[in-house]
Amino acid sequence: MEPNKFNNRKAFTFSEEIEYADGGIVSMRVLEKSTGNVSLFAFDLGQKLSEHTAPFDAMIQITEGEAEIVIGGEPNHMKAGQVIIMPANIPHAVNSITRFKMVLTMIKA
């Protein structure tokens, strides 16, 4: 990502700022601060993030498509426009149901 791409005081749409990659996952940092960060992701069909934990609370907003967000072993079928909060230190995973895009907001403090 080019420095300050999103710090230009102009409106943008998350889904239009990131493109899919065939067979892959693309990520792009929107903001990065000591207190947290905001990132965009684009998942191709069949892609996933295996179960893992994070030491901070995080929020996922689906901006396009559908995904399964598993938190503490509980699956959540998510569609564009929906948001879910993942508590710190609870195992979670992300699985594509269709190609999808999401915004991940991680709060560190």
C-alpha positions in Angstrom: 0.0 0.0 0.0 1.3 3.4 -0.8 1.9 5.7 2.2 -1.1 7.8 3.3 -3.4 6.4 0.5 -6.4 6.8 2.8 -5.3 10.0 4.4 -6.4 12.3 1.6 -9.6 13.8 3.1 -11.7 12.4 0.3 -14.6 9.9 0.6 -14.1 6.4 -0.5 -15.9 3.0 -0.4 -14.1 0.1 1.3 -15.2 -2.5 -1.3 -13.9 -0.3 -4.2 -10.4 0.1 -2.7 -9.4 -3.6 -2.8 -9.5 -6.2 -5.5 -9.8 -10.0 -5.4 -6.8 -12.2 -6.3 -7.6 -15.6 -7.9 -7.0 -18.3 -5.3 -5.8 -15.9 -2.6 -6.5 -13.4 0.1 -5.5 -9.7 -0.4 -5.1 -7.3 2.6 -4.5 -3.6 2.7 -3.9 -1.4 5.8 -6.2 1.6 5.9 -5.1 3.1 9.3 -2.3 2.0 11.7 -2.0 3.6 15.1 -0.5 2.4 18.4 -4.1 2.0 19.7 -5.3 -0.2 16.9 -5.6 -0.5 13.1 -8.1 -0.9 10.3 -7.5 -3.3 7.4 -9.4 -4.3 4.3 -9.4 -7.9 3.1 -10.6 -9.6 -0.1 -11.0 -13.4 0.0 -11.4 -15.5 -3.1 -13.9 -18.4 -2.9 -12.4 -21.3 -0.9 -10.0 -19.1 1.0 -9.9 -19.0 4.8 -8.0 -17.9 7.9 -7.4 -20.9 10.2 -8.4 -20.8 13.8 -6.2 -18.5 15.8 -6.4 -16.0 18.7 -5.5 -12.4 19.0 -4.7 -10.5 22.2 -7.0 -7.6 21.3 -10.7 -7.1 20.6 -11.6 -7.0 16.9 -14.6 -6.2 14.8 -15.4 -7.5 11.3 -17.7 -5.8 8.9 -18.6 -7.7 5.7 -18.8 -5.2 2.8 -19.4 -7.7 -0.1 -20.4 -11.3 -0.4 -20.8 -13.9 2.4 -18.5 -15.4 5.0 -18.5 -17.8 8.0 -16.9 -16.2 11.1 -16.3 -18.8 13.8 -15.8 -17.5 17.3 -15.2 -19.9 20.2 -16.3 -22.8 18.0 -19.7 -21.1 17.1 -20.2 -20.4 13.4 -21.8 -17.2 12.3 -23.1 -16.9 8.7 -22.4 -13.3 7.7 -23.6 -11.2 4.7 -22.7 -7.8 3.4 -23.7 -5.1 5.8 -23.3 -7.3 8.9 -20.8 -6.7 11.7 -19.5 -9.0 14.4 -17.2 -8.5 17.4 -14.5 -11.0 18.2 -13.4 -10.8 21.9 -9.7 -10.9 22.7 -8.1 -14.3 23.4 -11.1 -16.3 22.0 -10.2 -18.6 19.1 -11.7 -17.5 15.8 -11.5 -18.4 12.1 -12.7 -16.9 8.9 -14.1 -19.0 6.0 -15.4 -17.8 2.6 -18.8 -18.9 1.5 -18.6 -16.7 -1.6 -15.9 -14.3 -2.7 -16.1 -11.6 0.0 -14.6 -8.4 1.3 -14.4 -7.3 4.9 -13.1 -4.5 7.1 -11.2 -5.6 10.2 -10.9 -3.1 13.0 -8.5 -4.1 15.8 -8.6 -2.2 19.1 -5.4 -2.4 21.1 -6.1 0.0 23.9 
